[in-house]
Amino acid sequence: MDTERASPRYLDIDVWDPADIAEAMIEGQFTAVAAVRAARLPLVGAALAAEERLRNGDRLVYVGAGTSGRLAVQDGAELIPTFSWPPERLLLFMAGGRDALLRSVEGAEDAVDQAVRLVQQHDIGASDVVIAVAASGTTPFTLACLRQARGRGALTIGVANNRDTPILEEADHPIWLDTGAEPIAGSTRMKAGTAQRIVLNVFSSLVMILLGGVYEGLMVDVQAVNQKLVRRSEGILTRLTGCSGAQARAALEQANGSVKLAVLLLHGCNVKEATNVLDRAGGQLRAALATIGKPGPAAADLSELTDVEAPKL
């Protein structure tokens, strides 16, 4: 496998000048980007297929072992605060469990029984989307999860850095990342890992955009779990509606932190109306605003909002 072979180019890397070693490794990162760009069409196809299922309230399942698993878990975990993805609709299958997130767990990637058990325990089926990531394309744990999930009707996406490997051959949507040999043979946390990280980032972000999590380049589904994100929510509202900071805070309180609902409130809807409009629009703020005629910034109803009063909703 390309990810395991020693490249003649790097045979003497241990005696190179440190600057040349760093240059070679940085160059490898550009190779990773190029590999993702070459795979952009299957990547987009996978995202479109995933969006179609996830729009119906189904689950997104990330699967991996070792470095690939850690990258997968990280991407999945970030969907909750960034796009308010419901935790009950996210499953993270990491070979070796939580312990493997911080250290290597002996034999974890070979734990086929654990993989089968996880898929059965969580009743993975036709309503779910499974994205399995493995540089080798052969990792037993990851492959077993993919096989079991596909056999139960789940939509499966396989990401691997070696061509014609089982994970790619058996996935509904294979994404091959041609990163080649590593500067340190077999160390797939390098070029292969970077390419996987980019694919996961692009895949999940694209899916969330398609599902309505972004409007005018802003994360309108952000979950304000800390003060930075609270300020971001308020900033998004002031930018989209022209309201003051106090008005933004009041609207967010009325909307229980939902930026989308708060935008509609600031355009004259009450909570019930805003919720219904957004539901009918499939969570798409642009479509929801079109439904209500999208009043311009600082609509007439904003005159009721002051620095000390809550919205009259």
VOGU-3710 file (C-alpha; in Angstrom, 3 decimals, decimal comma):
1> mdteraspry> 0,000/0,000/0,000  1,237/3,472/-0,884  0,688/4,772/2,633  2,976/2,053/4,046  5,823/1,966/1,549  9,111/3,739/2,072  9,708/6,343/-0,619  13,229/6,480/-2,104  12,941/10,238/-1,934  13,003/10,224/1,859
11> ldidvwdpad> 15,458/7,382/2,573  18,087/9,764/3,977  15,682/12,209/5,623  17,219/11,565/9,044  20,511/13,151/7,932  18,999/16,086/6,027  19,322/19,654/7,197  16,361/20,406/9,547  15,147/23,133/7,217  15,004/20,650/4,334
21> iaeamiegqf> 13,114/18,139/6,483  10,555/20,793/7,383  10,283/21,859/3,728  9,608/18,272/2,632  6,896/17,817/5,238  5,258/21,142/4,380  5,353/20,176/0,723  3,489/17,028/1,693  0,638/19,128/3,036  0,160/20,647/-0,402
31> tavaavraar> 0,000/17,105/-1,772  -2,827/16,408/0,666  -4,770/19,431/-0,541  -4,267/18,383/-4,166  -5,518/14,880/-3,361  -8,734/16,278/-1,904  -9,255/18,567/-4,871  -8,906/15,582/-7,208  -11,626/13,812/-5,196  -14,023/16,756/-5,105
41> lplvgaalaa> -16,672/15,227/-7,377  -17,205/12,047/-5,322  -16,989/14,204/-2,196  -19,813/16,445/-3,402  -21,823/13,395/-4,469  -21,474/11,909/-0,985  -22,567/15,163/0,651  -25,645/15,451/-1,576  -26,687/11,871/-0,823  -26,135/12,418/2,909
51> eerlrngdrl> -28,138/15,643/2,919  -31,104/13,898/1,350  -31,311/11,386/4,201  -30,342/13,726/7,020  -33,050/16,199/6,037  -35,566/13,651/7,318  -34,187/13,701/10,840  -31,822/10,766/10,528  -28,451/10,121/12,201  -24,886/10,839/11,132
61> vyvgagtsgr> -22,373/8,190/12,196  -18,593/8,645/12,134  -16,364/5,551/12,235  -12,619/5,167/12,547  -9,583/3,864/14,407  -6,333/5,500/15,452  -5,547/8,829/13,789  -8,422/8,451/11,337  -10,836/7,796/14,178  -9,649/10,799/16,175
71> lavqdgaeli> -10,067/13,039/13,138  -13,553/11,644/12,541  -14,605/12,125/16,163  -13,284/15,678/16,174  -15,232/16,591/13,064  -18,435/15,090/14,408  -18,115/16,715/17,813  -17,733/20,165/16,265  -21,113/19,933/14,534  -22,986/20,408/17,820
81> ptfswpperl> -21,778/23,918/18,754  -21,197/25,112/15,184  -24,500/24,025/13,650  -26,623/23,011/16,661  -26,614/19,440/15,353  -28,731/17,402/17,809  -26,497/15,137/19,945  -29,057/12,339/19,668  -28,519/12,374/15,898  -24,743/11,961/16,122
91> llfmaggrda> -22,870/8,717/16,771  -19,077/8,475/17,062  -17,680/4,946/16,740  -14,036/4,978/17,785  -12,114/1,714/17,927  -11,129/1,254/21,561  -13,720/3,728/22,810  -13,019/6,936/24,711  -9,615/5,741/25,952  -8,384/5,546/22,360
101> llrsvegaed> -8,996/9,262/21,869  -6,020/10,072/24,093  -3,722/7,098/23,675  -3,159/4,041/21,554  -5,283/1,075/22,647  -3,657/-2,231/21,806  -5,607/-4,296/19,296  -8,441/-1,764/19,044  -8,396/-1,485/15,276  -8,734/-5,264/14,960
111> avdqavrlvq> -11,836/-5,428/17,189  -14,355/-6,657/14,626  -16,685/-7,975/17,342  -16,857/-4,535/18,943  -17,717/-3,000/15,575  -20,557/-5,426/14,934  -21,833/-4,932/18,472  -21,891/-1,132/18,119  -23,851/-1,219/14,870  -26,397/-3,633/16,342
121> qhdigasdvv> -26,602/-1,881/19,709  -27,434/1,460/18,094  -29,721/-0,153/15,539  -27,990/1,434/12,553  -30,276/1,136/9,555  -31,723/2,615/6,406  -32,315/6,018/7,973  -28,645/6,568/8,872  -25,540/7,950/7,146  -22,223/6,297/8,005
131> iavaasgttp> -18,869/7,836/7,096  -15,964/5,410/7,615  -12,392/6,710/7,492  -9,188/4,646/7,257  -5,912/5,580/5,581  -5,156/1,951/4,740  -8,662/1,240/3,500  -8,495/-2,126/5,257  -8,786/-1,406/9,006  -10,849/-4,349/10,377
141> ftlaclrqar> -12,890/-2,340/12,912  -13,796/0,364/10,419  -14,504/-2,072/7,608  -16,714/-4,218/9,836  -18,776/-1,173/10,854  -19,195/-0,168/7,226  -20,180/-3,672/6,125  -22,676/-4,141/8,926  -24,208/-0,716/8,413  -24,532/-1,148/4,662
151> grgaltigva> -26,038/-4,580/5,129  -28,709/-2,970/7,302  -29,503/-0,374/4,633  -27,492/2,632/5,844  -25,949/5,053/3,352  -22,205/4,444/3,552  -19,328/6,766/2,669  -15,784/5,396/2,645  -12,648/7,536/2,854  -9,242/5,924/2,282
161> nnrdtpilee> -5,773/6,784/1,000  -5,072/3,533/-0,835  -6,747/2,686/-4,114  -8,908/-0,422/-4,678  -9,160/-1,265/-0,976  -12,220/-2,829/0,714  -13,515/0,345/2,344  -13,611/2,060/-1,040  -14,930/-0,964/-2,926  -17,763/-1,621/-0,472
171> adhpiwldtg> -18,933/1,920/0,305  -21,893/3,450/-1,524  -19,803/6,576/-1,982  -16,033/5,941/-2,063  -13,611/8,859/-1,698  -10,032/7,974/-2,620  -7,328/10,375/-1,453  -4,154/9,793/-3,453  -1,575/11,133/-0,992  1,091/8,520/-1,752
181> aepiagstrm> 4,007/7,577/0,487  4,715/9,549/3,657  8,040/11,256/4,454  8,100/8,900/7,446  6,913/5,572/6,025  3,536/4,515/7,430  3,009/7,665/9,507  -0,418/8,432/8,144  -1,019/11,249/10,595  0,960/13,314/8,057
191> kagtaqrivl> -0,217/13,706/4,438  -2,968/11,110/4,706  -4,280/12,609/7,943  -4,325/16,128/6,540  -6,279/14,987/3,484  -8,780/13,136/5,679  -9,230/16,193/7,877  -9,958/18,363/4,850  -12,454/15,860/3,428  -14,290/15,566/6,740
201> nvfsslvmil> -14,354/19,336/7,134  -15,646/19,930/3,607  -18,156/17,068/3,782  -19,761/18,069/7,067  -19,715/21,807/6,288  -21,275/21,240/2,873  -23,985/19,025/4,342  -24,770/21,610/7,023  -24,928/24,402/4,440  -27,352/22,319/2,353
211> lggvyeglmv> -29,448/21,747/5,474  -29,693/25,492/6,123  -27,028/25,983/8,767  -25,465/28,938/6,947  -26,992/32,176/5,651  -24,980/34,943/3,990  -21,815/33,183/5,087  -22,858/33,234/8,755  -23,423/30,256/11,059  -27,063/30,937/11,832
221> dvqavnqklv> -27,438/27,606/13,625  -24,613/28,337/16,063  -25,158/27,003/19,578  -24,076/29,649/22,078  -22,326/27,380/24,574  -19,817/29,995/25,751  -19,465/33,768/25,914  -17,588/33,962/22,611  -20,441/32,224/20,811  -23,034/34,335/22,643
231> rrsegiltrl> -21,302/37,425/21,280  -21,140/35,818/17,837  -24,894/35,157/17,895  -25,566/38,767/18,814  -23,190/39,967/16,108  -24,921/37,841/13,483  -28,278/39,321/14,438  -27,084/42,920/14,324  -25,502/42,312/10,931  -28,566/40,630/9,433
241> tgcsgaqara> -31,256/42,908/10,865  -29,598/46,196/11,758  -30,810/45,920/15,344  -28,879/47,099/18,394  -26,973/44,803/20,738  -29,701/45,098/23,344  -32,358/44,239/20,797  -30,328/41,234/19,653  -29,976/39,956/23,232  -33,699/40,380/23,888
251> aleqangsvk> -34,672/38,588/20,672  -32,265/35,724/21,368  -33,759/35,321/24,828  -37,241/35,133/23,327  -35,997/32,651/20,709  -34,265/30,459/23,301  -30,904/31,173/21,677  -31,932/30,338/18,095  -30,432/32,901/15,715  -32,817/31,935/12,904
261> lavlllhgcn> -35,897/32,400/15,057  -34,499/35,653/16,457  -34,054/37,019/12,916  -37,698/36,291/12,161  -38,790/37,829/15,459  -36,905/40,981/14,616  -38,708/41,035/11,276  -42,112/41,105/12,957  -43,081/37,488/13,612  -44,055/36,137/17,005
271> vkeatnvldr> -42,424/32,974/18,310  -45,150/30,627/17,067  -45,269/32,236/13,629  -41,499/32,216/13,303  -41,306/28,565/14,267  -43,983/27,576/11,764  -42,444/29,614/8,945  -39,008/28,139/9,570  -40,398/24,603/9,736  -42,242/25,056/6,446
281> aggqlraala> -39,025/26,374/4,916  -37,156/23,221/5,947  -34,892/25,178/8,274  -33,701/27,457/5,451  -33,608/31,039/6,726  -33,440/32,492/3,207  -36,645/30,679/2,219  -38,306/31,642/5,508  -37,525/35,323/4,969  -38,861/35,125/1,423
291> tigkpgpaaa> -42,093/33,684/2,804  -42,656/36,703/5,034  -41,545/39,176/2,386  -38,155/39,744/4,031  -38,588/43,242/5,482  -35,487/45,391/5,292  -33,146/46,006/8,254  -34,650/47,817/11,204  -38,243/47,004/10,230  -41,105/48,972/11,784
301> dlseltdvea> -41,604/46,509/14,638  -38,062/47,185/15,837  -39,253/50,538/17,131  -40,793/48,608/19,992  -37,367/47,398/21,105  -35,328/49,611/23,392  -32,164/49,150/25,368  -34,150/48,207/28,437  -37,261/46,525/27,081  -37,756/43,021/25,728
311> pkl> -39,448/42,610/22,337  -43,230/42,955/22,401  -43,753/39,432/21,014
//
